[in-house]
Amino acid sequence: MTTQEKINELESRQIVLSNEMASSDAHAAKCIKLGLNFGEAYPEELERYKASRDEYNANEVALSELYAALEKEAQADAADHHIAMVEGQVDA
């Protein structure tokens, strides 16, 4: 799998996780309006939220690393192309 494909896969997963967390946030807001403690009333949902949040945060770190790797790949490709041009192997 290429770096870009890994990025695409993680970004898609981030959307799913973000939607899951937003749903829990909306549910928690309703609980607060009703004077309920979300974590006490819905402990399983709170655990799913925490798991989604933790995965989301880990994915953000991985994405940052992948973007850095992608930039390095692009720089290496540009350098290779420049060398090939200088050596007359490739047209500008």
C-alpha positions as CSV (number, residue, x, y, z in Angstrom):
1,M,0.0,0.0,0.0
2,T,1.4,3.4,-0.9
3,T,1.8,6.2,1.5
4,Q,-1.1,8.1,-0.2
5,E,-3.3,5.0,0.1
6,K,-2.6,4.7,3.8
7,I,-3.4,8.4,4.2
8,N,-6.7,8.0,2.3
9,E,-7.6,5.0,4.4
10,L,-6.9,6.8,7.7
11,E,-8.7,10.0,6.6
12,S,-11.8,7.9,5.8
13,R,-11.6,6.2,9.2
14,Q,-11.2,9.7,10.8
15,I,-14.6,10.7,9.3
16,V,-16.3,7.6,10.7
17,L,-14.8,8.2,14.1
18,S,-15.7,11.9,14.1
19,N,-19.3,11.0,13.3
20,E,-19.4,8.5,16.1
21,M,-18.0,11.1,18.6
22,A,-20.4,13.8,17.3
23,S,-23.4,11.4,17.9
24,S,-22.2,10.8,21.5
25,D,-21.7,14.5,22.0
26,A,-25.2,15.2,20.9
27,H,-26.5,12.5,23.2
28,A,-24.4,13.8,26.1
29,A,-25.8,17.3,25.5
30,K,-29.3,16.0,25.8
31,C,-28.4,14.2,29.0
32,I,-27.0,17.4,30.5
33,K,-30.2,19.3,29.6
34,L,-32.2,16.7,31.4
35,G,-29.9,16.8,34.4
36,L,-28.5,13.4,33.8
37,N,-24.8,12.3,34.0
38,F,-24.1,10.9,30.6
39,G,-21.4,8.5,31.9
40,E,-23.6,7.1,34.6
41,A,-26.7,6.8,32.4
42,Y,-24.9,5.4,29.4
43,P,-21.6,3.8,30.4
44,E,-21.3,1.6,27.3
45,E,-21.7,4.6,25.0
46,L,-19.2,6.6,27.0
47,E,-16.7,3.8,26.6
48,R,-17.3,3.7,22.8
49,Y,-16.8,7.4,22.7
50,K,-13.5,7.1,24.6
51,A,-12.3,4.3,22.3
52,S,-13.2,6.4,19.3
53,R,-11.5,9.4,20.7
54,D,-8.3,7.4,21.5
55,E,-8.2,5.9,18.0
56,Y,-8.9,9.3,16.4
57,N,-6.0,10.8,18.3
58,A,-3.6,8.0,17.5
59,N,-4.7,8.3,13.8
60,E,-3.8,12.0,13.9
61,V,-0.3,11.1,15.0
62,A,0.0,8.5,12.3
63,L,-1.4,10.9,9.6
64,S,1.2,13.5,10.7
65,E,3.9,10.9,10.2
66,L,2.5,9.8,6.8
67,Y,2.3,13.3,5.5
68,A,5.9,13.9,6.5
69,A,6.9,10.7,4.7
70,L,4.9,11.7,1.7
71,E,6.7,15.1,1.6
72,K,10.1,13.2,1.8
73,E,9.0,11.0,-1.1
74,A,8.0,14.0,-3.2
75,Q,11.3,15.7,-2.5
76,A,13.2,12.5,-3.4
77,D,11.2,12.1,-6.6
78,A,11.9,15.8,-7.5
79,A,15.6,15.3,-6.8
80,D,15.7,12.1,-8.9
81,H,13.9,13.9,-11.8
82,H,16.4,16.8,-11.5
83,I,19.4,14.5,-11.7
84,A,17.9,12.7,-14.7
85,M,17.3,16.1,-16.4
86,V,20.9,17.2,-15.7
87,E,22.2,13.9,-17.1
88,G,20.0,14.3,-20.2
89,Q,17.9,11.3,-19.5
90,V,14.7,13.2,-19.2
91,D,13.3,16.2,-21.0
92,A,12.3,19.2,-18.9
